[in-house]
Amino acid sequence: MKILVTGATGFLGSRVVPRALAQGHEVIGLARSDIAAAALRRQGAATVAGDLTHPAGLTAAFAEAGCTALLNLASLGFGHTDAIMSATLAAGIRRAVFLSTTGIFTSLDPPSKRVRIAAEHTIRTSELDWTIIRPTMIYGGPDDRNMARLLALVRRVGVLPLPGGGRRLHQPVHVDDLAATVLRTLSADAAIGRSYDVAGPQALPFREVVAAAGAAAGRRVYCIPVPVRPVLAAARAYERRADTPWLRAEQIARLVEDKAFDISAARHDLDHRPRPFGIGIAEQAAAAGHPGRSSRRTETRMTRTHQATQLLQDIRRIAAVAGAPTALRFGAAVIRHARTIQRTGTLDAADGAMATRSHTFQPLPGVQVTLPGTAFGGAREMYCRGVYHAIPGYAPAPGEVVVDLGANQGLFSTLAARAGADVIAVEAQRGFASAFTQHAAGNGVSNRIQLLHALVGPATGVLADPRARQTASHWDGDVDVDVLTMAEVFEAGGVDKVDLIKIDIEGSEFALFDESGWLDAVSRVVMEVHTEFGEPRVLLDLLVQHGFEATLVDNNLMRTTHLGDAPSGYLYARRRTPIPRARRITERRGDSGRTHRRAVLAPIIGAPDETST
């Protein structure tokens, strides 16, 4: 999608733009200065010159951008809406998402409230396919102007006076969660002509917000109730005397009114998945660190802070996909096994601690997968990070034919089958078959999956050396394995076209593409690429030559043109002109010419469990 973004260099825009680029969108940012334009170009976005305060030039700027959608992240509180609407309609843009605020519901009467309400009315009565997003207080990151102040305060003081005792409810939303939801809104047909309140998962009394900030900063904070009126009077007196007041009376007044919102519509229509506030504020505190140390200590602190930030991101992802209780249990396991984790550099010990109970994940909207605890580590990567469906349009869908190369214990195959796809899974290591069968059967999708015990692309990769195969973790003894071409995989599965192929074969992907013909029968490809065995750019260029749009992302799932020294990344490719939809895996031709139906999962190639029809 080609998206015009206003407010592209702001607090939210600086998160939306790189996320949109990573997902394969073309982004054009409206830039009112050379500095803003340069910042956007560094991120990989294109720019068009324009200033919302000069409406006369907006129409030409919007027309020059040539976009199909508008993300208006600039504030609606400055009276620019009429000019934006005129320019949008004149440019032929139909789909538009506007950022407003839940501040329009305040009982106070600041001038911006009336302007924003009028702006929303203008949007709602327009001819656009519009959506309005109203976030509550946004926080997160070093450029946050809300919770950053609170963190700085609780680091300095251990006792904090709270007007009204901090009983009123607040529901902050993390900026990264809001950015993800804003982008999803563009492709959500159900959102057209609707307004959504977007907030955190739970409304908290402000004293609990303060306590969570204190815990994130490593401080215990005591909250002292104080009467509201004297505090307001003092704040107004301070505001009159200060040239640039650090605190305004309006902010105090907002503290003593509830700001709790129903986000069920945003969850349902926009797949809004906000992280718990305790996790989000801990991430922010870890990223901010504590300035003022010596250079060596600062370097050590930055390394530990980076590790802590990565860990907190993992916990946040677990909370979004598997629920907050599971995330909290995992966090507790990390704390219990901190020394082992630090020594080994892996989370294996914490993953192992999660093996005592089963876990339910929702990696895709409306799709649940329940797995035994022994699979938690793999699910944390596959489902919670979402490495194979991080870009919209690549998730498996109902009625599709999916090939899973390097199926391992079957987590992707089970997810695809739960999503309604029919799956041909290929795994060289026979030792995974038992877990694979258990996971498929436990989720009621054995009838949708065909498992082939075979090796593809054996000329390169970890399993290229037969001796290395014998020492692989799940090779299962001295048993040899059949080697199949991709054409033979399709034939064994009884298909001539494939909607989606997922590839994770530890470097063998480079040999795989030496085969000819099979790629012409595939609509979408997503794979892990390993730089030890070849240059990912070669595969990307090859896919482009075969009529695909291809995107390379790093291990943080951010769009890139080169992985550098990183050991691996992910390559997403989608055919520019779709081929006819693949036929489902319901029939194949046997040696006798009879037609057979794949009824149950077959764990070993050549010995399928078939039922004649």
C-alpha angles and dihedrals in degrees: 000000000000107000131190110208126197117194087027096153096045129103094279098027092058087062098041097051099056090041091052091048091049089054091055099257121141108237128200114185123205102232123191095187141032089246092056091046092051091050091053094047090052088059091051099257126129120233141214123197115245143129125210089212089062104056094177092074098042097084092056092044094051091047091049091053091061094202131162097211139032128216106192103194093157115106119273089209098087102065098253097122099098092053092046092050093049092049092046094052093043090053091054094244112153106173115066135165119197127197114222127155141245084236088092087076095059118123088224122087111226115165092246090061093065092045092051094047090052090047092053090050090053091051095046093051095047129103092243127111087244137180126186120208117198112192123189120220108335120214141165138092133047093287094057112126096191115051093020088073092049092050091050090050098049090049089059103039134038097197121057126185111221122197109237091005093283093277097137118102125251129182110189119189123214114243093231092053090049091049091053092048094047090054093047089053091068092065097037108104090188089063096062110115094009139109123217134198107219119195143135122297096262138025111236132192107253091244088062089050088054092046091051091049090050092050090049090052092047093249134117109224124200114211118213118197114231130181115264104224099059090047091051091049091050092047092052092049091050092047092054092053101040121084092208106015115210090207130028130207090236090061090054091048090051089054091065098054125074117256102187121140140186108242097175092109091052090048092051102040102028101029088237107188109182119188119235111269093239090059095043096050091046089055090050093048092048092050093048095052123177117294124210103061126127117273095257093047090045091054091050091046092050091052092049091043090053090050091047091049092051090049092049090050088054091051091048091052091049090052091052096048105027102024136260096277091058091047091051092049090051091048090052090050090053091053092048092050098035095125093051092046091050092048097047099034090225137096093229093116093054091044089052091053089059092059096090096080139027122257133211120217132190103200094162131029109280093000119113128183124188117202137176115257091253088072095051096104093053092044091050088061100034101039108020096043091034093210094172099045103033091119117064115254097033101087115107113259138201115286095015128129111233128188116203110197112191093020095177108179092350103256095138092040091052091048092050092048092048087053088058101261128131111236137208105194122193122194127166097197109078092196090076093061096088095053091041091054092046093051094047094046093044090057095043097244104110089113091060098051132073114190119203119196098215146114124240128189095016096165092083138021139052093311096047091099111068089213090057090053091059091056096046114122097249104022090120104221128301096329111135123220135223117249114222134189118223090254088056091049090054091046093049089051093048096239136120097190133038128203097200134009122192116197127196106150102140101251098330089104090087093060090043091067092054087076115090132224104016095091091062088067095054128088102188134018130190120175145161110242124205117209093202090073102038149332111288090210089068090059091045092053091046091053091049089052088054092056101268132133103227133196128187118207131183127232089277086059092244120141114256141163097218133022094210112190094346112122094223148358139168132269121204121191133177126185112248092217109037118231119226110286115274118254115246124258096255102115141030134172117251127210091263092053092250119136115242133191121219100231104165139020112282109207097193128044114244093027105072120166101236136178117205118232 
